[in-house]
Amino acid sequence: MESVDRLVMLGKKQLDDGHYNEALNSFEQAILLNQKDPDLWNLKGITLRSLGRYDEAIECFNKSLEIDPRDKNAS
């Protein structure tokens, strides 16, 4: 099984390279392994925003803040 850290590293590289669907898949797999990590939800939101899926992105950003409201200015 992939580790969360490996999936995040892979997803970030895919995101940087403009491979948004692949990045989304990586972040979704990471979330399946750790649903309580606000950073994973934020990364998924950023990826969805890059895909123009704004409503879904907002849901992810809100989920991130719901888990940890530490950053009121998240994305």
N, C-alpha and C positions, 0 to 999 in steps of 0.2 A: 504494500500500500504506500502511496506517495505521502511524504510528510507535508504538513501545512507549509513549512518554510520553503520547501522546494517548489511547491505549487505557486506560492506567492512570488518567488524569484522568477519563475517561468512566466507567470502572468504579467508581471511588471515589464519583462523584456518584450513580450508579445504586444503589450500596450504601447510601449515606446516605439516598436517597429510598425505600428498601425494595424496589427492583426487583432482587431477588436473582438471578433467572434471567438477566436482561440483564447484570448485573454479572459473573456467572460466565462468560458468553459473552465479555465484553470481556477478562477476565483470562486466559481460555484462549487467546484470540487473541494476547495479549501474550506468553504463555509460548511459543507456537509461534515467535515471533520471537526470543525470548531465554530459552532453557530453563535457563540458568545463573544467573539472578537470584533469590536466595533471597527477596527481598521480594515478587516476583510469586507465588511458591508460597505465601507466608504470606497474601497477599491472597486467593488462591483458597481457602485453608483457612478463612479468616474467613467468606467468602461461603458455602461449603459448610456451615459450622457454623450460619450464619443460616438455611439451608434445612433444618436438622435432619439433614443427611447427615454424621453424626459420624465414622463410620469413614473416609470419604473425606477429611474435614477433617484427621484425625490423619495420614493418609498425606501430605497436602500439608505439614503442619507438620514432619513428619519429613524430608521431602525438602528443605525449606528449611534445616533444621539440618544435614543431610548436606552440602549445598552450602557452607554457612558456619556453623560451630558457634559463632559469636561470641556468640550470645545464648542461654544455656541456659534462660532463662525465657520464650522466645518463646511468645506467646499461651498 
